[in-house]
Amino acid sequence: MKDQLCPKCATGVCDYRDGIMCRGGVRTNTNLSDVADSRRNVLIHSKDLAITADTTVNSLVLSDLKKQSLAGHQLAISSGGLILRGSSGLGTADGGELNGSVVFPERAYVWSLTTSASSPSAIWSPITAPNGFVAAGAGDLRLGGDQTHIDGDITVN
């Protein structure tokens, strides 16, 4: 049932595929590499972050991920919007090249909603953000990857 018009919003932006309804252009609980359109906003909750090729999304919400590796691929977030909830992040402390890379083509806006100081949300992947990096939210955020490609201001709200 690929690319049927979404019965909820009927915009033509959404589709109904494999029993997963898009809501206002949001793909929910899908494999990240299955997102075929960089205009998609994606929510992945309580499953492995599955990426098998370089992938671009508009925005991304990660919630209670089981596995967080980018498998050496590049993840581009075109709007700059990334929300991390629960035990979520990108890459691992010992992931090395398997952490892949995260690219925010403009300014990065990362919200952490994880309030555990002992196990904060973390981005272990190298980060590219040519127009700055904004970290916000009620939670803690650890940047453990290469940050030399963050240009402009780094703002913590």
C-alpha positions in Angstrom: 0.0 0.0 0.0 2.8 2.4 -0.8 2.1 6.0 -1.4 -1.6 6.0 -0.9 -3.1 9.3 0.1 -3.2 9.6 3.9 -6.9 9.3 5.0 -6.2 11.5 8.0 -4.8 14.7 6.5 -5.3 14.1 2.7 -2.4 16.4 1.9 -0.5 14.1 -0.5 2.6 14.5 1.7 1.7 11.6 3.9 1.4 8.0 2.8 0.2 4.8 4.4 2.7 2.0 4.1 3.1 -1.3 5.9 0.4 -0.5 8.4 2.2 2.7 9.6 0.1 5.8 9.2 1.9 9.1 8.6 0.6 12.0 10.6 1.2 15.3 9.0 4.3 14.1 7.3 5.6 12.1 10.3 6.8 8.6 9.9 6.5 6.7 13.2 8.6 3.8 14.4 10.2 3.0 11.1 13.7 2.0 10.1 15.5 5.3 9.4 16.8 4.1 6.0 13.3 3.4 4.9 12.5 7.1 4.9 12.4 7.9 1.2 11.8 11.6 1.5 14.1 14.2 3.1 11.0 16.3 4.0 9.9 13.6 6.5 9.8 14.1 10.2 10.6 10.8 11.9 9.9 9.4 15.4 11.6 6.2 16.4 10.6 4.8 19.8 11.9 1.7 21.7 13.6 -0.1 18.9 17.0 -0.3 17.1 18.1 2.7 15.1 18.4 1.0 11.8 20.4 2.8 9.1 21.8 1.0 6.1 22.8 4.0 3.9 23.4 7.7 4.1 20.0 9.2 5.1 18.4 12.6 5.2 15.3 13.5 7.3 13.7 16.9 8.0 13.6 16.3 11.8 14.1 13.4 14.1 12.8 12.3 17.5 14.6 9.4 19.2 13.0 7.8 22.3 14.3 4.9 24.4 16.4 3.4 21.6 17.8 -0.1 22.0 20.7 0.2 19.6 22.1 3.6 18.6 24.8 2.9 15.9 24.7 4.7 12.5 26.7 1.8 11.1 29.3 4.1 9.6 26.7 6.1 7.6 25.9 9.8 7.5 22.7 11.1 8.9 21.6 14.6 7.7 18.9 16.5 9.6 17.9 19.2 7.2 15.8 21.4 9.6 18.4 21.0 12.3 15.7 19.6 14.7 16.7 16.6 16.9 14.9 15.5 20.1 16.4 12.9 22.4 14.3 11.2 25.0 15.0 8.4 27.5 18.0 6.3 26.8 18.7 7.7 23.3 21.6 9.2 21.4 23.6 8.7 18.3 26.6 6.4 18.4 28.3 4.9 21.4 31.4 5.7 23.4 33.3 2.8 21.9 31.7 2.9 18.4 34.6 4.5 16.5 33.8 4.6 12.7 30.5 2.8 13.3 29.2 6.0 14.8 29.0 7.4 11.3 28.4 11.2 11.2 25.6 13.7 11.9 25.2 16.6 9.6 23.0 19.6 10.2 23.1 21.6 7.0 22.2 24.8 8.8 22.1 25.4 12.6 21.6 22.4 14.8 18.8 22.5 17.4 19.1 19.5 19.8 16.7 19.1 22.7 17.5 16.6 25.4 14.7 15.4 27.6 16.8 12.9 29.5 17.3 14.0 33.1 19.7 11.3 34.1 23.1 12.8 34.9 24.6 9.3 35.0 23.2 8.3 31.6 22.5 11.4 29.6 21.5 11.7 26.0 24.7 11.6 24.0 25.9 12.2 20.5 29.1 10.2 20.0 29.1 10.7 16.2 31.1 13.5 14.6 28.9 16.6 14.2 28.9 19.0 11.3 26.8 22.2 11.9 28.1 25.2 9.7 25.8 27.8 11.4 26.1 26.9 15.0 24.7 24.5 17.6 21.9 25.0 20.1 21.4 22.6 23.0 18.2 23.0 24.9 15.6 21.1 27.0 15.2 19.9 30.5 17.8 17.1 30.2 21.5 16.6 30.0 23.4 16.2 26.7 26.9 14.8 26.2 28.8 15.6 23.0 31.4 12.9 22.8 32.2 12.9 19.1 34.4 15.2 17.0 33.0 18.7 17.2 35.6 20.6 15.1 33.0 21.0 12.3 30.6 23.1 14.4 31.0 26.6 13.2 29.4 29.7 14.7 28.1 29.9 18.2 27.4 27.0 20.6 24.4 28.0 22.7 23.2 26.2 25.8 19.7 27.1 26.9 
